Amino acid sequence: MVAVGDVADLAICEIDPFAASVADLRRMPVAATLLGRRFTHNAL
């Protein structure tokens, strides 16, 4: 669980990975990634 003020590494996906098929997971676009509170990739 992530709480306010915690440092967390996150990946923001364009589709729900829990509802995606295996084929969808293989080609799923990543909208953004954060590492230690900083964007390392941002396609938003």
VMD Tcl script that builds the backbone (N, CA, C; Angstrom):
set m [mol new atoms 132]
animate dup $m
set s [atomselect $m all]
$s set {name element resname resid chain x y z} {
  {N N MET 1 A 0.837 -1.173 0.000}
  {CA C MET 1 A 0.000 0.000 0.000}
  {C C MET 1 A 0.884 1.239 0.000}
  {N N VAL 2 A 0.493 2.207 -0.798}
  {CA C VAL 2 A 1.209 3.471 -0.882}
  {C C VAL 2 A 0.395 4.526 -0.149}
  {N N ALA 3 A 1.065 5.259 0.716}
  {CA C ALA 3 A 0.408 6.313 1.483}
  {C C ALA 3 A 1.008 7.663 1.102}
  {N N VAL 4 A 0.325 8.725 1.424}
  {CA C VAL 4 A 0.795 10.075 1.152}
  {C C VAL 4 A 2.170 10.255 1.780}
  {N N GLY 5 A 3.109 10.745 0.982}
  {CA C GLY 5 A 4.462 10.994 1.458}
  {C C GLY 5 A 5.417 9.832 1.262}
  {N N ASP 6 A 4.899 8.641 0.912}
  {CA C ASP 6 A 5.758 7.481 0.659}
  {C C ASP 6 A 6.461 7.646 -0.685}
  {N N VAL 7 A 7.655 7.093 -0.784}
  {CA C VAL 7 A 8.360 7.013 -2.052}
  {C C VAL 7 A 7.921 5.713 -2.711}
  {N N ALA 8 A 7.527 5.782 -3.990}
  {CA C ALA 8 A 7.056 4.588 -4.673}
  {C C ALA 8 A 7.480 4.621 -6.134}
  {N N ASP 9 A 7.718 3.433 -6.690}
  {CA C ASP 9 A 7.975 3.281 -8.112}
  {C C ASP 9 A 6.674 2.801 -8.741}
  {N N LEU 10 A 6.217 3.499 -9.780}
  {CA C LEU 10 A 4.931 3.197 -10.386}
  {C C LEU 10 A 5.041 3.126 -11.896}
  {N N ALA 11 A 4.180 2.306 -12.492}
  {CA C ALA 11 A 3.978 2.290 -13.940}
  {C C ALA 11 A 2.510 2.588 -14.184}
  {N N ILE 12 A 2.233 3.552 -15.035}
  {CA C ILE 12 A 0.865 3.926 -15.361}
  {C C ILE 12 A 0.571 3.370 -16.751}
  {N N CYS 13 A -0.348 2.416 -16.794}
  {CA C CYS 13 A -0.681 1.724 -18.041}
  {C C CYS 13 A -1.935 2.314 -18.660}
  {N N GLU 14 A -2.035 2.183 -19.977}
  {CA C GLU 14 A -3.186 2.732 -20.685}
  {C C GLU 14 A -4.406 1.827 -20.616}
  {N N ILE 15 A -4.214 0.551 -20.259}
  {CA C ILE 15 A -5.335 -0.365 -20.073}
  {C C ILE 15 A -5.163 -1.063 -18.734}
  {N N ASP 16 A -6.235 -1.626 -18.224}
  {CA C ASP 16 A -6.205 -2.320 -16.936}
  {C C ASP 16 A -5.474 -3.648 -17.082}
  {N N PRO 17 A -4.287 -3.811 -16.496}
  {CA C PRO 17 A -3.539 -5.058 -16.657}
  {C C PRO 17 A -4.239 -6.265 -16.018}
  {N N PHE 18 A -5.121 -6.041 -15.075}
  {CA C PHE 18 A -5.832 -7.148 -14.434}
  {C C PHE 18 A -6.970 -7.672 -15.312}
  {N N ALA 19 A -7.433 -6.854 -16.247}
  {CA C ALA 19 A -8.519 -7.257 -17.135}
  {C C ALA 19 A -8.004 -7.620 -18.526}
  {N N ALA 20 A -6.718 -7.439 -18.771}
  {CA C ALA 20 A -6.147 -7.655 -20.102}
  {C C ALA 20 A -5.852 -9.128 -20.353}
  {N N SER 21 A -5.909 -9.500 -21.618}
  {CA C SER 21 A -5.512 -10.847 -22.027}
  {C C SER 21 A -3.982 -10.902 -22.086}
  {N N VAL 22 A -3.448 -12.099 -22.224}
  {CA C VAL 22 A -1.996 -12.254 -22.337}
  {C C VAL 22 A -1.487 -11.490 -23.565}
  {N N ALA 23 A -2.210 -11.584 -24.663}
  {CA C ALA 23 A -1.807 -10.869 -25.879}
  {C C ALA 23 A -1.817 -9.355 -25.652}
  {N N ASP 24 A -2.829 -8.857 -24.948}
  {CA C ASP 24 A -2.886 -7.419 -24.646}
  {C C ASP 24 A -1.734 -7.001 -23.743}
  {N N LEU 25 A -1.378 -7.824 -22.776}
  {CA C LEU 25 A -0.268 -7.500 -21.878}
  {C C LEU 25 A 1.042 -7.365 -22.647}
  {N N ARG 26 A 1.233 -8.190 -23.644}
  {CA C ARG 26 A 2.483 -8.160 -24.424}
  {C C ARG 26 A 2.641 -6.870 -25.226}
  {N N ARG 27 A 1.534 -6.245 -25.606}
  {CA C ARG 27 A 1.623 -5.026 -26.417}
  {C C ARG 27 A 1.017 -3.805 -25.719}
  {N N MET 28 A 0.810 -3.903 -24.421}
  {CA C MET 28 A 0.180 -2.830 -23.659}
  {C C MET 28 A 1.068 -1.585 -23.597}
  {N N PRO 29 A 0.541 -0.439 -24.013}
  {CA C PRO 29 A 1.306 0.802 -23.925}
  {C C PRO 29 A 1.447 1.266 -22.468}
  {N N VAL 30 A 2.589 1.816 -22.162}
  {CA C VAL 30 A 2.823 2.399 -20.841}
  {C C VAL 30 A 2.764 3.909 -20.997}
  {N N ALA 31 A 1.880 4.546 -20.245}
  {CA C ALA 31 A 1.690 5.995 -20.348}
  {C C ALA 31 A 2.782 6.762 -19.609}
  {N N ALA 32 A 3.227 6.220 -18.468}
  {CA C ALA 32 A 4.262 6.906 -17.689}
  {C C ALA 32 A 4.875 5.947 -16.679}
  {N N THR 33 A 6.093 6.244 -16.284}
  {CA C THR 33 A 6.733 5.528 -15.186}
  {C C THR 33 A 7.329 6.559 -14.234}
  {N N LEU 34 A 7.279 6.235 -12.961}
  {CA C LEU 34 A 7.866 7.097 -11.933}
  {C C LEU 34 A 8.830 6.269 -11.105}
  {N N LEU 35 A 9.962 6.840 -10.808}
  {CA C LEU 35 A 10.973 6.191 -9.987}
  {C C LEU 35 A 11.405 7.179 -8.920}
  {N N GLY 36 A 11.095 6.855 -7.666}
  {CA C GLY 36 A 11.475 7.740 -6.561}
  {C C GLY 36 A 10.915 9.140 -6.693}
  {N N ARG 37 A 9.637 9.250 -7.020}
  {CA C ARG 37 A 8.907 10.520 -7.145}
  {C C ARG 37 A 9.217 11.317 -8.402}
  {N N ARG 38 A 10.004 10.760 -9.333}
  {CA C ARG 38 A 10.359 11.488 -10.539}
  {C C ARG 38 A 9.902 10.706 -11.770}
  {N N PHE 39 A 9.324 11.416 -12.747}
  {CA C PHE 39 A 8.950 10.782 -14.001}
  {C C PHE 39 A 10.209 10.352 -14.740}
  {N N THR 40 A 10.265 9.096 -15.159}
  {CA C THR 40 A 11.360 8.612 -15.991}
  {C C THR 40 A 10.878 8.374 -17.414}
  {N N HIS 41 A 9.565 8.332 -17.600}
  {CA C HIS 41 A 8.931 8.238 -18.921}
  {C C HIS 41 A 7.567 8.902 -18.782}
  {N N ASN 42 A 7.224 9.770 -19.730}
  {CA C ASN 42 A 5.936 10.456 -19.634}
  {C C ASN 42 A 5.373 10.665 -21.032}
  {N N ALA 43 A 4.378 9.871 -21.388}
  {CA C ALA 43 A 3.704 10.013 -22.674}
  {C C ALA 43 A 2.288 10.536 -22.471}
  {N N LEU 44 A 2.006 11.070 -21.297}
  {CA C LEU 44 A 0.654 11.552 -21.006}
  {C C LEU 44 A 0.383 12.794 -21.748}
}
mol reanalyze $m
mol bondsrecalc $m
mol representation Tube
mol addrep $m
